[in-house]
């Protein structure tokens, strides 16, 4: 198996008490979500009733005409206010759901905490052997090169790299094991039959976007000694590597 050379970023001095670094969606994205989205839906809410009334004036049949009558009937101030309130609530609920499902990473000198929705996972610093970005996904590997974290992060790449380097984590500009990945096809001869069976099931789950099943099968493959990454619905695999 080819050797892998690690290139660590600058380390924080031990006991420096550098506090924590929190990586989350940039301010511009949050402003767009909590101000831009409500503004857009309010504009839509104001525009739809007069648009529906205008379309009802056409001398041609409209599909789903009762819906146009319903929307066009929003013509009194109290009806407009209720309509806009409903749109605003929907926009804010959507914004909070999107933000709650975005990845939040808290980096400390001794531990790493990753939160998504109601799920929070904490990893000791000495478990981490490599951190890098694969496209827009943040990847954190343990000492066996298993993927502790592999998820999309909205923070700028420079901010992510600087945060991990500040606290002494082994940041890499690229996946240090990228050369070990191989494209998977049915009955790949380098893999045992049971691993091919699991990958075949995972391929089906990818096509069906069955996310829980995908994660469960990925975990099963790691127990067999293999790491998986995807490009669309195409799977790539590599063996685990002890660092």
Secondary structure, DSSP 4 states (H G I P E B T S, - for coil): ---------PPPPTT-----EEE-S-HHHHHIIIIIHHHHHHHHHHHHHHHHHHHHTSSS--TTHHHHHHHHT--SHHHHHHHHHHHHHHHHHHHHHHHHHS-EEEE-SSEEEEEETTEEEEEEGGGEEEEEEETTEEEEEETT--EEEEEE--S-HHHHHHHHHHTT--B-SS-TTGGG-EE--TT-TTS-HHHHHHHHHHHHHHHTT-HHHHHHHHHHHHHHTEEEEEETTEEEEEE----
